[in-house]
Amino acid sequence: MSDSMIRVGRRGSNFIDANLLVFPKKQYQKKKKSAKKKAAVPKGKKAKPNIVNGPYKEKRTLCLIKYSQMIADDLENQGKYKRMFYAFYPDYPKENFKKFVNMYYAIVKNKKLKYVAPSREIVHLLTYFTKEAEHELLIRFINKLYCFESEHPDSVTPRVKKRCNQLLSSRNLDELFDVRIV
């Protein structure tokens, strides 16, 4: 046997040529975990709320629409769906959630509109119906907004009125809202 042969393992018949072995020259340091990852996240009421800004607002609104659809389909389990939504977005105002769900339910089930959500979410819902090609629901929603505005003046913002008129004119329908440009 040559002097470059190394015995490997317990058996004497396992040999490796030492000239073929490659040993690492540089020792790699282990990456340390950051303090942020080490810190335990509190659960329950002490949980840190998700701060929603920028593109995440649109994602939150899509989740809001999704959970509103689930509540409209299954009213018996609406508390469960509400808890699921608040698990993701604990900082979202409860009054706004109630208004949006009631508004969505009135549109889908063709009931009378009792509440109107904030204008940003109304515009997102109009955009959602446009993207999903839900033309019937879109027209129904605009008509319900117009009826609600006639009963409760100044409840719908000029931005929403302008967007509704744009959607109606793009479908060759008459504009419903009077929007005064100052």
C-alpha positions as a Markdown table, in Angstrom:
| # | Residue | x | y | z |
|---|---|---|---|---|
| 1 | Met | 0.0 | 0.0 | 0.0 |
| 2 | Ser | 1.1 | 3.5 | -0.8 |
| 3 | Asp | 1.6 | 6.1 | 1.9 |
| 4 | Ser | -1.2 | 8.2 | 0.4 |
| 5 | Met | -3.9 | 5.6 | 1.1 |
| 6 | Ile | -6.1 | 6.3 | 4.1 |
| 7 | Arg | -8.1 | 3.7 | 5.9 |
| 8 | Val | -11.8 | 4.7 | 6.1 |
| 9 | Gly | -14.4 | 3.1 | 8.3 |
| 10 | Arg | -14.1 | 0.1 | 10.5 |
| 11 | Arg | -13.3 | -2.4 | 7.9 |
| 12 | Gly | -9.8 | -2.7 | 6.7 |
| 13 | Ser | -10.9 | -3.1 | 3.1 |
| 14 | Asn | -12.1 | 0.5 | 2.7 |
| 15 | Phe | -9.3 | 2.8 | 1.6 |
| 16 | Ile | -9.3 | 6.3 | 0.0 |
| 17 | Asp | -6.4 | 7.9 | -1.8 |
| 18 | Ala | -5.4 | 11.0 | 0.3 |
| 19 | Asn | -4.3 | 12.9 | -2.8 |
| 20 | Leu | -7.9 | 12.9 | -4.0 |
| 21 | Leu | -9.3 | 14.4 | -0.8 |
| 22 | Val | -10.2 | 18.1 | -0.8 |
| 23 | Phe | -10.3 | 20.0 | 2.5 |
| 24 | Pro | -12.1 | 23.3 | 2.8 |
| 25 | Lys | -9.6 | 26.2 | 3.3 |
| 26 | Lys | -12.1 | 28.7 | 4.7 |
| 27 | Gln | -14.3 | 28.2 | 7.7 |
| 28 | Tyr | -17.8 | 29.7 | 7.2 |
| 29 | Gln | -19.4 | 31.4 | 10.1 |
| 30 | Lys | -22.8 | 30.5 | 11.2 |
| 31 | Lys | -25.4 | 33.3 | 10.5 |
| 32 | Lys | -26.7 | 34.7 | 13.8 |
| 33 | Lys | -30.5 | 35.0 | 14.2 |
| 34 | Ser | -31.6 | 38.5 | 14.4 |
| 35 | Ala | -33.1 | 39.8 | 17.6 |
| 36 | Lys | -36.4 | 40.4 | 15.7 |
| 37 | Lys | -36.8 | 36.7 | 14.9 |
| 38 | Lys | -35.8 | 35.6 | 18.4 |
| 39 | Ala | -38.4 | 37.8 | 20.1 |
| 40 | Ala | -41.6 | 35.9 | 20.8 |
| 41 | Val | -44.7 | 37.4 | 19.2 |
| 42 | Pro | -47.5 | 37.9 | 21.8 |
| 43 | Lys | -50.8 | 36.4 | 21.1 |
| 44 | Gly | -54.4 | 37.5 | 21.5 |
| 45 | Lys | -55.2 | 41.1 | 22.4 |
| 46 | Lys | -51.5 | 42.1 | 22.8 |
| 47 | Ala | -50.7 | 41.1 | 19.3 |
| 48 | Lys | -49.0 | 43.9 | 17.3 |
| 49 | Pro | -51.5 | 45.2 | 14.7 |
| 50 | Asn | -50.6 | 45.0 | 11.0 |
| 51 | Ile | -50.0 | 48.5 | 9.8 |
| 52 | Val | -51.6 | 48.6 | 6.4 |
| 53 | Asn | -50.3 | 51.1 | 3.9 |
| 54 | Gly | -49.5 | 51.4 | 0.2 |
| 55 | Pro | -50.3 | 48.4 | -1.9 |
| 56 | Tyr | -51.4 | 46.4 | 1.1 |
| 57 | Lys | -54.6 | 48.4 | 1.4 |
| 58 | Glu | -55.8 | 46.9 | -1.9 |
| 59 | Lys | -55.0 | 43.4 | -0.6 |
| 60 | Arg | -56.9 | 44.2 | 2.5 |
| 61 | Thr | -59.9 | 45.3 | 0.5 |
| 62 | Leu | -59.8 | 42.1 | -1.6 |
| 63 | Cys | -59.8 | 40.1 | 1.6 |
| 64 | Leu | -62.7 | 42.3 | 2.8 |
| 65 | Ile | -64.6 | 41.5 | -0.4 |
| 66 | Lys | -63.8 | 37.8 | 0.0 |
| 67 | Tyr | -65.1 | 37.6 | 3.6 |
| 68 | Ser | -68.1 | 39.6 | 2.7 |
| 69 | Gln | -68.9 | 37.1 | 0.0 |
| 70 | Met | -68.6 | 34.2 | 2.5 |
| 71 | Ile | -70.9 | 36.0 | 4.9 |
| 72 | Ala | -73.4 | 36.7 | 2.2 |
| 73 | Asp | -73.4 | 33.0 | 1.3 |
| 74 | Asp | -73.5 | 31.7 | 4.9 |
| 75 | Leu | -75.2 | 34.0 | 7.4 |
| 76 | Glu | -75.1 | 31.5 | 10.2 |
| 77 | Asn | -71.3 | 31.5 | 10.4 |
| 78 | Gln | -70.7 | 35.2 | 10.0 |
| 79 | Gly | -69.1 | 35.5 | 13.4 |
| 80 | Lys | -66.5 | 32.9 | 12.3 |
| 81 | Tyr | -65.7 | 34.8 | 9.1 |
| 82 | Lys | -65.5 | 38.0 | 11.0 |
| 83 | Arg | -62.9 | 36.5 | 13.4 |
| 84 | Met | -61.0 | 35.2 | 10.5 |
| 85 | Phe | -60.8 | 38.6 | 8.9 |
| 86 | Tyr | -59.7 | 40.3 | 12.1 |
| 87 | Ala | -57.0 | 37.6 | 12.6 |
| 88 | Phe | -55.3 | 39.1 | 9.5 |
| 89 | Tyr | -56.3 | 42.8 | 10.1 |
| 90 | Pro | -56.8 | 43.5 | 13.8 |
| 91 | Asp | -56.5 | 47.3 | 13.3 |
| 92 | Tyr | -59.4 | 47.5 | 10.8 |
| 93 | Pro | -62.4 | 49.5 | 12.3 |
| 94 | Lys | -65.3 | 47.3 | 13.3 |
| 95 | Glu | -67.9 | 49.8 | 12.2 |
| 96 | Asn | -66.4 | 50.0 | 8.7 |
| 97 | Phe | -66.4 | 46.2 | 8.5 |
| 98 | Lys | -70.1 | 46.1 | 9.5 |
| 99 | Lys | -71.0 | 48.7 | 6.9 |
| 100 | Phe | -69.1 | 47.1 | 4.1 |
| 101 | Val | -70.6 | 43.6 | 4.8 |
| 102 | Asn | -74.1 | 45.0 | 5.0 |
| 103 | Met | -73.5 | 47.0 | 1.8 |
| 104 | Tyr | -72.2 | 43.9 | 0.0 |
| 105 | Tyr | -75.0 | 41.8 | 1.2 |
| 106 | Ala | -77.6 | 44.3 | 0.0 |
| 107 | Ile | -76.0 | 44.3 | -3.4 |
| 108 | Val | -75.8 | 40.6 | -3.9 |
| 109 | Lys | -79.1 | 39.7 | -2.4 |
| 110 | Asn | -80.9 | 42.7 | -3.9 |
| 111 | Lys | -82.0 | 44.2 | -0.5 |
| 112 | Lys | -82.3 | 47.8 | 0.5 |
| 113 | Leu | -79.0 | 49.5 | 1.2 |
| 114 | Lys | -78.8 | 50.5 | 4.9 |
| 115 | Tyr | -75.2 | 51.5 | 5.3 |
| 116 | Val | -72.5 | 52.8 | 2.9 |
| 117 | Ala | -68.8 | 52.0 | 3.5 |
| 118 | Pro | -66.0 | 54.6 | 3.2 |
| 119 | Ser | -65.4 | 56.0 | -0.3 |
| 120 | Arg | -62.1 | 54.2 | -0.9 |
| 121 | Glu | -63.7 | 50.8 | -0.4 |
| 122 | Ile | -66.7 | 51.8 | -2.6 |
| 123 | Val | -64.3 | 52.6 | -5.4 |
| 124 | His | -62.5 | 49.3 | -4.9 |
| 125 | Leu | -65.7 | 47.4 | -5.0 |
| 126 | Leu | -66.7 | 49.2 | -8.2 |
| 127 | Thr | -63.3 | 48.3 | -9.7 |
| 128 | Tyr | -63.7 | 44.7 | -8.5 |
| 129 | Phe | -67.1 | 44.3 | -10.2 |
| 130 | Thr | -65.7 | 45.9 | -13.4 |
| 131 | Lys | -62.7 | 43.5 | -13.4 |
| 132 | Glu | -64.8 | 40.4 | -12.7 |
| 133 | Ala | -67.2 | 41.4 | -15.5 |
| 134 | Glu | -70.1 | 41.4 | -13.0 |
| 135 | His | -72.1 | 44.0 | -15.0 |
| 136 | Glu | -75.4 | 43.3 | -13.4 |
| 137 | Leu | -74.1 | 43.7 | -9.9 |
| 138 | Leu | -72.2 | 46.8 | -11.0 |
| 139 | Ile | -75.3 | 48.5 | -12.3 |
| 140 | Arg | -77.4 | 47.3 | -9.3 |
| 141 | Phe | -74.7 | 48.8 | -7.0 |
| 142 | Ile | -74.7 | 52.1 | -8.7 |
| 143 | Asn | -78.5 | 52.3 | -8.7 |
| 144 | Lys | -78.5 | 51.5 | -4.9 |
| 145 | Leu | -75.9 | 54.2 | -4.3 |
| 146 | Tyr | -78.1 | 56.7 | -6.2 |
| 147 | Cys | -81.2 | 55.7 | -4.1 |
| 148 | Phe | -79.2 | 55.9 | -0.9 |
| 149 | Glu | -77.9 | 59.3 | -1.9 |
| 150 | Ser | -81.4 | 60.6 | -2.6 |
| 151 | Glu | -82.6 | 59.5 | 0.8 |
| 152 | His | -79.4 | 60.6 | 2.7 |
| 153 | Pro | -77.9 | 63.7 | 1.0 |
| 154 | Asp | -74.1 | 64.0 | 1.1 |
| 155 | Ser | -73.6 | 60.4 | 2.1 |
| 156 | Val | -71.7 | 59.5 | -1.1 |
| 157 | Thr | -68.6 | 61.5 | -1.8 |
| 158 | Pro | -68.0 | 63.4 | -5.1 |
| 159 | Arg | -65.2 | 61.0 | -6.0 |
| 160 | Val | -67.6 | 58.0 | -5.9 |
| 161 | Lys | -70.2 | 59.9 | -7.8 |
| 162 | Lys | -67.7 | 60.8 | -10.5 |
| 163 | Arg | -66.5 | 57.2 | -10.8 |
| 164 | Cys | -70.1 | 55.9 | -11.0 |
| 165 | Asn | -70.8 | 58.4 | -13.8 |
| 166 | Gln | -67.7 | 57.3 | -15.7 |
| 167 | Leu | -68.7 | 53.6 | -15.5 |
| 168 | Leu | -72.3 | 54.4 | -16.6 |
| 169 | Ser | -71.1 | 56.5 | -19.6 |
| 170 | Ser | -68.6 | 53.8 | -20.6 |
| 171 | Arg | -71.6 | 51.4 | -20.9 |
| 172 | Asn | -73.6 | 54.0 | -22.9 |
| 173 | Leu | -76.0 | 54.6 | -20.0 |
| 174 | Asp | -77.3 | 57.9 | -18.6 |
| 175 | Glu | -75.3 | 59.4 | -15.8 |
| 176 | Leu | -77.3 | 59.4 | -12.5 |
| 177 | Phe | -75.3 | 61.7 | -10.3 |
| 178 | Asp | -75.0 | 65.5 | -10.5 |
| 179 | Val | -71.4 | 66.2 | -9.9 |
| 180 | Arg | -70.6 | 69.9 | -9.7 |
| 181 | Ile | -67.0 | 70.6 | -10.6 |
| 182 | Val | -65.8 | 73.6 | -8.6 |
